[in-house]
Amino acid sequence: MAFKPQPQGPPYLPQTAVLGGHPTVDLDVPVSAVFLCLFTAGAAFNMIVFQINLRHGYKFLFSVLLFGFCMARILALATRIAWATDPEDVNVAIASQIFTAAGVMLLFVTNLIFTQRIIRAYHPFFGWNPAASRLFKVLFLSIVAILIAVVTATVHSFFTLDPDARRTDRDIQLFCGTYLAVVAFLPIPLLVVAALIPRRTRIDKFGQGHFSTKFALLTFTAMLLATGAVFRATTAYYSRPIRNPAWFHSKACYYCFNFGIELLVVYIYALSRFDKRFHVPDGSSAPGHYSCSEDDRGMTTPERSSQRTTGPRGSTGMNSLADFEKPSAAYLYNSNKDSRRSSVPTYLYSNKRASGSSEKSKRRSIGILPMTTKKSAERPRSAPWSVTSIHEEPPSDTQSLIMEEDMEWVARAMRELYGDDDEAESSHGAEAT
């Protein structure tokens, strides 16, 4: 292909080989058209899913974000087709390179936000720490700054022939490419560290599906995006003349490591229904908000403590904050190895009559006592339960039906429930005798 000399005025075509080279009608137009149709289908799917979810009161803005990414890729491919039909139009070439370089940052931001959610789920008190939240905000702001810098340097390189200015623009582009490669790879070590560090609380689960699937899905997409980013950053360091490009400047590498990888990520997220897997309740702002019901958020500590006996409010099927605040099973085992477990039958917690036709079972079911009372809570731990201390108040007509032979059974059940030692039990048995 014969290249014409530079025009008299700006903008100027680059004199170094670029990834993908100059587009041609025979090759680039059909390939770009296929990718354009696939990204159009991806944009339509994400917008349809968002609208359907929105009608059901289910808002997931990342479907809109992927829709915007697909639209940016459609513009990049459309401008490349236009560049192929008019190779001398430098303005179209500038637009094509800018859209190609800038669109992928939306996927980087999506993966980082999902990584932050998994960290907050695995280690909520660290993930919701203000310092950790500020670090992620600084990271997001830095990506915006990198986007502005790379667009400015790319545009400026087309409007100057000064060697020093072009060298500065190239240094900025190299730094931005390297930084974006690090950002694309960053979710992988963060996820691995979050999974390896021992947890002191239960996982604050969000969305649908197993957490291992979320972890694998996010890790795989981050590896794909990191591969493309590392390839672009590495090839940018090897400058070749426009008439002697290297193998990595070929069109196959351009389409595979740019549009191919990104299209694969879009369809992986769409087909795996990431709108269901990575959704968190609106207004989540503290540990436990991912897995609790909307009624529990904003409650005070005494109110949450009261739910330990009354259960979670609402019928959403979510856990309450009180359930989340319970330590994990491993942590409980390590910290309470010597704790005694109650062996009281489950029907002690109900006022329903026990099944059976015998008069003895009916008498036992009538006199079931509540779990806790104000006076029982104030009783010293060392004081054993006795026949005389069970009823602080005069018995009612119903309680009077309890036979004398059943009083010992009730007292023994209460001692097991409140963990009195064996010595108190034996002394009480002697006293009852």
C-alpha positions in Angstrom: 0.0 0.0 0.0 1.5 3.4 -1.1 1.3 6.1 1.6 0.9 9.7 0.5 3.1 12.5 2.0 1.9 14.4 4.9 -0.6 17.3 4.2 0.5 20.9 4.7 -1.6 21.5 7.8 -2.9 19.6 10.9 -4.2 17.1 11.7 -1.4 14.7 10.7 -1.5 11.0 10.3 0.9 9.1 12.6 4.2 7.9 11.1 4.6 4.9 13.4 2.8 1.6 13.2 -0.4 1.4 15.2 -2.2 -1.7 16.4 -4.4 -2.9 13.6 -2.8 -0.7 11.0 -4.8 1.3 8.5 -8.2 -0.3 7.8 -9.0 -1.6 4.3 -12.4 -2.1 2.7 -11.8 -5.8 1.8 -10.9 -7.0 5.3 -11.9 -4.4 7.9 -15.3 -3.6 6.7 -16.8 -7.1 6.9 -15.1 -8.0 10.1 -16.1 -4.7 11.7 -19.7 -5.2 10.5 -19.9 -8.6 12.2 -18.6 -7.3 15.5 -21.0 -4.3 15.1 -24.0 -6.6 14.9 -22.9 -8.7 17.9 -22.4 -5.6 20.0 -25.8 -4.3 18.9 -27.4 -7.5 20.1 -25.5 -7.2 23.4 -26.7 -3.6 23.8 -30.3 -4.6 23.1 -30.2 -7.6 25.5 -28.8 -5.5 28.4 -31.4 -2.7 27.9 -34.3 -5.2 27.6 -33.2 -6.9 30.8 -32.9 -3.5 32.6 -36.4 -2.5 31.5 -38.0 -5.8 32.5 -36.3 -5.6 35.9 -37.3 -2.0 36.3 -40.9 -2.8 35.8 -40.7 -5.3 38.7 -39.1 -2.7 40.9 -35.6 -4.3 40.5 -33.0 -1.7 39.6 -29.6 -2.9 38.4 -27.7 0.0 36.8 -24.8 -2.1 35.5 -27.1 -3.4 32.8 -27.2 0.3 31.6 -23.4 0.5 32.0 -22.9 -2.5 29.7 -25.4 -1.0 27.3 -23.3 2.2 27.2 -20.2 0.1 26.6 -21.7 -1.7 23.7 -22.8 1.6 22.2 -19.3 3.0 22.6 -18.0 -0.1 20.8 -20.6 0.4 18.0 -19.3 3.9 17.5 -15.7 2.7 17.4 -16.5 0.1 14.8 -18.6 2.5 12.8 -15.8 5.0 12.7 -13.3 2.3 11.7 -15.6 1.4 8.8 -15.8 5.0 7.8 -12.0 5.3 8.1 -11.6 2.3 5.8 -13.8 3.9 3.1 -12.0 7.2 3.4 -8.3 6.6 4.5 -7.4 10.3 4.1 -9.9 11.6 6.6 -7.7 12.1 9.7 -10.6 13.3 11.9 -12.3 10.0 11.5 -9.1 8.2 12.3 -8.8 10.2 15.5 -12.4 9.4 16.5 -11.8 5.7 15.8 -8.7 5.5 18.0 -10.3 7.5 20.9 -13.4 5.3 21.0 -11.3 2.2 20.8 -9.1 3.2 23.7 -11.8 4.7 26.0 -14.6 2.3 25.9 -13.0 -0.6 27.8 -12.6 1.5 30.9 -16.3 0.9 31.6 -15.6 -2.8 32.0 -12.7 -2.1 34.3 -15.0 0.0 36.6 -17.7 -2.7 36.6 -15.2 -5.4 37.7 -13.8 -3.1 40.4 -17.2 -2.4 41.9 -18.1 -6.1 41.9 -14.8 -6.8 43.6 -15.6 -4.2 46.2 -18.9 -5.9 46.9 -17.3 -9.3 47.3 -14.8 -7.8 49.8 -17.6 -6.2 51.8 -19.4 -9.5 51.8 -16.4 -11.6 53.0 -15.0 -9.0 55.4 -17.8 -6.5 56.0 -16.2 -4.5 58.8 -13.1 -4.0 56.7 -14.9 -3.4 53.4 -17.2 -0.8 54.8 -14.4 0.9 56.6 -14.3 4.6 55.5 -10.6 4.3 54.6 -11.2 1.3 52.3 -14.2 3.1 50.7 -12.1 6.2 50.1 -9.4 4.1 48.4 -11.9 2.7 45.9 -13.2 6.2 45.3 -9.7 7.5 44.6 -9.2 4.5 42.2 -12.3 5.4 40.3 -11.4 9.0 40.1 -7.9 8.1 38.9 -9.5 6.1 36.0 -11.4 9.2 35.0 -8.2 11.2 35.1 -6.4 8.5 33.0 -9.2 8.7 30.4 -8.9 12.5 30.1 -5.1 12.2 29.8 -5.1 9.5 27.1 -7.7 11.3 25.1 -5.8 14.6 25.4 -2.5 13.0 24.5 -3.9 11.1 21.5 -5.6 14.2 20.0 -2.6 16.4 20.6 -0.3 13.9 18.8 -2.3 14.4 15.6 -2.0 18.2 15.7 1.8 18.6 16.2 5.0 17.7 14.4 7.3 18.8 17.2 9.4 15.8 18.2 9.6 16.8 21.9 5.8 17.3 22.1 5.2 14.0 20.4 7.6 12.3 22.8 5.7 13.7 25.7 2.4 12.5 24.3 3.9 9.1 23.8 5.1 9.0 27.4 1.7 9.9 28.6 0.1 7.2 26.5 2.6 4.6 27.8 1.9 5.5 31.4 -1.9 5.4 30.9 -1.7 2.1 29.1 0.5 0.6 31.9 -1.8 2.0 34.6 -4.9 0.6 32.9 -3.2 -2.8 32.7 -2.7 -2.7 36.5 -6.3 -1.7 37.1 -7.6 -4.5 34.8 -5.5 -7.0 36.8 -6.2 -5.6 40.2 -9.5 -7.6 40.9 -7.6 -10.9 40.8 -5.3 -10.4 43.8 -8.0 -8.6 45.7 -10.3 -11.5 45.4 -7.7 -14.1 46.2 -6.7 -12.2 49.4 -10.3 -11.7 50.4 -10.9 -15.4 50.1 -7.7 -16.5 51.9 -8.0 -14.2 55.0 -10.0 -16.0 57.7 -13.4 -14.5 58.4 -14.7 -13.6 61.8 -18.4 -13.2 60.7 -20.7 -14.9 58.3 -20.6 -14.0 54.7 -22.9 -11.0 54.0 -24.5 -12.7 51.0 -26.1 -10.8 48.2 -27.7 -11.7 44.9 -28.6 -15.1 43.7 -26.4 -18.2 43.1 -23.5 -19.6 45.0 -20.7 -17.3 46.1 -18.1 -19.6 44.5 -19.8 -18.9 41.1 -19.6 -15.2 41.6 -15.9 -15.5 42.5 -15.1 -17.7 39.5 -17.1 -15.4 37.1 -15.4 -12.2 38.3 -11.9 -13.8 38.3 -12.3 -15.2 34.8 -13.6 -11.9 33.3 -10.8 -10.0 35.0 -8.2 -12.4 33.5 -9.7 -11.8 30.1 -9.6 -8.0 30.4 -6.1 -8.1 32.0 -4.9 -10.1 29.0 -6.1 -7.5 26.5 -4.8 -4.6 28.6 -1.4 -6.1 29.1 -1.1 -6.9 25.4 -1.9 -3.3 24.4 0.4 -1.8 27.0 3.3 -4.1 26.0 3.0 -3.6 22.3 2.9 0.2 22.8 6.5 0.1 24.1 7.7 -1.3 20.8 7.6 1.5 18.3 8.0 0.4 14.6 7.9 2.5 11.4 4.6 2.6 9.6 6.1 0.7 6.6 7.6 -2.1 8.8 5.0 -3.2 11.4 5.6 -6.1 13.7 3.4 -9.2 13.9 1.5 -7.8 16.9 0.4 -4.9 14.8 -1.6 -7.3 12.6 -5.4 -7.0 12.2 -6.0 -10.4 13.8 -4.3 -9.3 17.0 -6.2 -6.0 16.9 -9.7 -7.6 16.7 -8.9 -10.5 19.0 -7.3 -8.6 21.9 -9.7 -5.6 21.6 -13.2 -6.4 20.4 -13.0 -10.2 20.8 -12.2 -10.2 24.5 -14.6 -7.5 25.3 -17.4 -9.1 23.4 -16.8 -12.3 25.3 -17.0 -10.5 28.6 -20.2 -8.8 27.7 -21.9 -12.1 26.7 -20.5 -14.0 29.8 -22.1 -11.4 32.1 -25.3 -11.3 30.1 -25.9 -15.1 29.8 -24.9 -15.7 33.4 -27.5 -13.2 34.5 -25.1 -11.0 36.4 -28.1 -8.7 37.1 -29.3 -11.4 39.5 -25.9 -12.5 40.9 -24.4 -9.2 41.7 -27.4 -7.2 42.8 -27.4 -5.6 46.2 -30.4 -3.9 48.0 -30.8 -0.2 47.4 -29.5 1.9 50.3 -26.8 -0.5 51.5 -24.3 1.5 53.5 -23.1 -0.6 56.4 -22.1 -4.2 57.4 -25.1 -6.6 57.1 -27.1 -4.5 54.7 -26.5 -6.9 51.8 -28.3 -9.8 53.3 -30.8 -8.1 55.6 -34.3 -7.0 54.8 -35.1 -3.4 54.0 -36.9 -3.0 57.3 -33.8 -3.9 59.3 -31.6 -1.1 57.7 -31.5 2.0 59.8 -32.5 0.3 63.0 -30.8 0.9 66.3 -28.8 -1.7 68.2 -31.6 -2.3 70.8 -34.1 -2.8 68.1 -31.8 -5.3 66.3 -31.2 -7.1 69.6 -34.9 -7.5 70.2 -35.2 -9.3 66.8 -33.0 -12.1 68.2 -36.2 -13.4 70.0 -38.9 -12.0 67.7 -37.2 -12.9 64.4 -36.7 -10.8 61.3 -39.4 -8.4 60.3 -41.1 -8.6 57.0 -41.6 -11.6 54.7 -38.8 -11.0 52.2 -36.9 -14.1 53.1 -33.8 -12.2 53.9 -31.8 -12.5 57.1 -32.0 -9.9 59.8 -29.1 -7.8 61.0 -29.2 -9.8 64.3 -28.5 -12.9 62.3 -25.6 -11.3 60.5 -24.0 -10.1 63.6 -23.7 -13.6 65.0 -20.1 -14.9 64.6 -19.3 -17.6 62.1 -19.5 -21.3 63.2 -15.7 -21.6 63.1 -15.3 -18.6 65.3 -17.9 -19.8 67.8 -16.2 -23.2 68.0 -12.8 -21.7 68.7 -14.0 -19.1 71.3 -16.6 -21.2 73.1 -15.1 -24.7 73.2 -16.3 -25.3 76.8 -19.7 -23.9 76.4 -22.5 -26.3 77.3 -25.4 -27.0 74.9 -28.9 -27.4 76.2 -30.6 -30.7 75.7 -34.1 -29.5 76.5 -36.7 -30.9 74.0 -38.0 -28.6 71.4 -41.6 -28.8 72.7 -40.5 -26.8 75.7 -40.5 -23.7 73.6 -44.2 -24.0 72.7 -47.4 -23.6 74.6 -49.2 -26.2 72.4 -50.3 -29.4 74.1 -48.2 -32.4 73.6 -49.6 -35.1 71.4 -50.9 -38.2 73.1 -54.0 -39.3 74.9 -52.5 -40.0 78.3 -53.5 -37.8 81.2 -49.9 -37.4 82.2 -48.8 -35.9 78.8 -51.7 -33.4 78.9 -50.7 -32.3 82.4 -47.1 -31.7 81.3 -48.1 -29.7 78.3 -50.2 -27.3 80.3 -47.5 -26.1 82.6 -44.8 -25.1 80.1 -43.0 -22.0 81.4 -41.8 -19.1 79.2 -38.1 -19.0 78.2 -37.1 -16.0 80.2 -38.8 -13.6 82.6 -37.7 -10.5 84.3 -37.2 -12.2 87.7 -35.4 -15.2 86.2 -33.0 -12.9 84.3 -32.2 -11.1 87.6 -31.6 -14.4 89.5 -27.9 -15.0 90.2 -26.2 -17.6 88.0 -25.1 -19.7 90.9 -28.6 -20.0 92.3 -30.1 -23.4 91.3 -33.6 -23.9 90.1 -35.8 -25.5 92.8 -39.4 -26.5 93.1 -40.1 -23.4 95.3 -38.4 -21.0 92.9 -40.2 -22.0 89.8 -43.3 -20.0 90.5 -42.6 -16.6 92.1 -46.3 -15.7 91.9 -49.4 -17.6 93.0 -50.2 -20.3 90.5 -53.1 -19.9 88.3 -55.9 -22.5 87.8 -54.1 -23.9 84.7 -50.7 -24.2 86.5 -52.3 -25.9 89.5 -53.0 -28.9 87.3 -49.4 -29.8 87.3 -48.9 -32.9 89.4 -46.4 -33.0 92.2 -44.5 -35.8 90.5 -44.0 -33.5 87.4 -42.4 -30.6 89.3 -39.1 -32.4 89.5 -39.1 -32.9 85.7 -39.7 -29.2 85.1 -37.0 -28.1 87.5 -34.5 -30.5 85.9 -35.4 -29.1 82.5 -34.8 -25.5 83.6 -31.5 -26.4 85.2 -30.3 -27.9 81.9 -31.6 -24.9 80.0 -29.8 -22.4 82.2 -26.6 -24.4 82.6 -26.5 -25.1 86.3 -23.7 -27.4 87.4 -24.1 -30.9 88.6 -23.5 -30.1 92.2 -26.5 -27.7 92.3 -28.6 -30.5 90.6 -27.6 -33.0 93.3 -28.2 -30.6 96.2 -31.6 -29.7 94.7 -32.5 -33.4 94.4 -31.7 -33.9 98.1 -33.7 -30.9 99.0 -36.7 -32.1 97.0 -36.4 -35.5 98.7 
